[in-house]
Amino acid sequence: MDQTATMALFALTMSISPGPVNVITLSTGLNHGTRKALGFVTGATIGFTALLLMIGLGLSAVSVRFGRIIDVATVLGALLILYFGYKLLTSGGGVSAAERPVPRFWQGAALQWLNPKAWGACIAAVGLFQLDQSRSVLYFFVGLYGVICFFGIGSWAVFGSQVERFLRSPEGLVRINRVLGAILVTLAVLLPAQQLLQ
């Protein structure tokens, strides 16, 4: 298979697979619609591609030498994910969509830098495609990944907005929000536990 196709498939698989960023995007699309989710999606895309670029340029060497930096980032990321999970778990049926918080651009960008899944995907990509060996290949992959990442994460917002059409009752929306909140709280506990026990 051509390397560009392999890179695209890797980017699509990593961008569209479930994780904290995609669950938050899904809940934003569900509660606020696709348009309101775009700020978070854009922030998550830029945050991830910046992380990929930095790791490709040598940030992974810093993380290996100062492993505690990754541990601290993991704990901070877990706290941010826990915050989003708590907000979903405690949103009541009487709260209008306008009163529910909308995740912002900066939260999407920060979450990627604090997300162990994002670090793992970046480090795997650098190793798999030897991105640290060629700046031109690194820049090409970062650009390709950015486009695919935006549409991969954004598809969760579109899906959420489509699911909302079938949940006409406030009770149905509360149930879905609680399920998504519980998933985020579980991820907030499992991600740092997995990272810290390595």
Stockholm file with secondary structure:
# STOCKHOLM 1.0

chainA/1-198         MDQTATMALFALTMSISPGPVNVITLSTGLNHGTRKALGFVTGATIGFTALLLMIGLGLSAVSVRFGRIIDVATVLGALLILYFGYKLLTSGGGVSAAERPVPRFWQGAALQWLNPKAWGACIAAVGLFQLDQSRSVLYFFVGLYGVICFFGIGSWAVFGSQVERFLRSPEGLVRINRVLGAILVTLAVLLPAQQLLQ
#=GR chainA/1-198 SS CCHHHHHHHHHHHHHHSCSHHHHHHHHHHHHHCHHHHHHHHHHHHHHHHHHHHHIIIIIHHHHHHTHHHHHHHHHHHHHHHHHHHHHHHTCCTTSCGGGSCCCCHHHHHHHHHTCHHHHHHHHHHHHHHTGGGCHHHHHHHHHHHHHHHHHHHHHHHHHHHHHHTTCCSHHHHHHHHHHHHHHHHHHHHHHHHHHHTC
#=GC SS_cons         CCHHHHHHHHHHHHHHSCSHHHHHHHHHHHHHCHHHHHHHHHHHHHHHHHHHHHIIIIIHHHHHHTHHHHHHHHHHHHHHHHHHHHHHHTCCTTSCGGGSCCCCHHHHHHHHHTCHHHHHHHHHHHHHHTGGGCHHHHHHHHHHHHHHHHHHHHHHHHHHHHHHTTCCSHHHHHHHHHHHHHHHHHHHHHHHHHHHTC
//
